[in-house]
Amino acid sequence: MLRTFASIALLLVTALAGAAAGRFGHFVLDVPARGFEEHCLKLETGERIRYRFRVNGEVDFNIHYHRGNDVHYPVRTGAVQTADETFIAPQTDDYCLMWERKGDGAVRIEGSVDRVKP
């Protein structure tokens, strides 16, 4: 019993560490009403990513990074349900793709983030 619990705990910690570090490829995120979710990635200067997503309701979407107490938004759009775009990192940093649900009802986001070779 204790061994099973330890195995489950290890799986949860591994999954959470992977989510926090950010991964390329397919993802599914559930965003609660009046809430937000992020998918963060370390990008090098000039690195390109292609992001695609589909949402079953409207969300505000942005790509942002933090510099001290300031937040910079190289991409920012409101009330979207789909996207299929390319982003080029202006500098080496941790970038977060963020979806915010301002309305009632939770939404599900299904998409992918992939590196694009120059």
N, C-alpha and C positions, 0 to 999 in steps of 0.2 A: 504493500500500500504506500509506504513512504517513498519507495523507489519510483512508483507510478507518478506520485505527486511531484517529485523532483524532476522527472522527465517532462511533465506538462509545464512546469515552471520554466524549465530551460527553453522549451519551444516558444513560450510566450515572450521571454526576454529576447530571444533571437529574432522573433517577428517584429517586436517593437523597435529593436535596434536597426533593423533593415528599413523600417518605415521612416525612422528619424533621419537616417543617413540619406534617404532618397535613392531611388533606383530608376533606371531607364526601362522602357518597355511598357507593357499594359498595366493599368491600374483601375480600381473601382473605389470610389469614395462616396460615403453617405454624409450629406450636409443637413443638419437639423434646421428647422424654421428659425429664422433670425440668428443663424450661426454661420460658421465658415470652416473650411478645410484647406490645408496647404500641402503641396508636394514640392519639397526643396531639393536642390541639386547644386553641387559645386561645379562651376563652369570656368574655363580659362578664357582669357582675352581672345576674342575672335571665334570662339567655339560656337557652332551652330547646333540648334536643336529644332526638331519639328514636333509641335504639340498638336494633338487632335483630341477633341472630346465631344461628347453628346450628353445633354442633361435633360431630364424629364420635367423641367420647369425652368423659369428664368433665374439667372444668377448674375452678379457682377463679377467680372474676372480681371485679374491683374497679374503681372510679373513684377516682383519688387525685390529690393535688397536693402540692407541696413548699413548706414555709415554713421557710427556713433549713435546719437539720438534721432538722427534723420532717417526717413524712409524714402527711397527713390523708386519711382514707378516708370520704367521704360515702356511698359505696356499697361494700358488701363482702358477697360470698356465696360459698359453697363448693359443689363437686361439681355443677356445672350443665352442661347441654348446649344449652340454648336460653334466649333472653331476648327480650322485646319490651317495652321500658320507656321512660319519659320521665325526663330528668334536668334539674333547674333549677340553674344555677350560683349558689351562695350569694355569690360574690364574683368579681371579674375575676381570672383566673389561667389558667395552662396546666394543663389537666386531661388525665390519661392514663387511657384504658380499658385495663386489663391483664388478660391471661389467663395463668394459670400451670398447667402440666401437672405434676402431682406423680407420676403413674404411669409405667409403661413404655409405650413406643410413642409415636410422634409423632401429633399430631392436626392437622386442618385446620379453620380457622374461616372461615366465609363469612358476611358480614353487611353492614350499612350503618349509617351515622350521618348523620342529617339534621337541619337546623335546623327548629324548630317555631315558627311565627308565633304570637304571643300572641292 
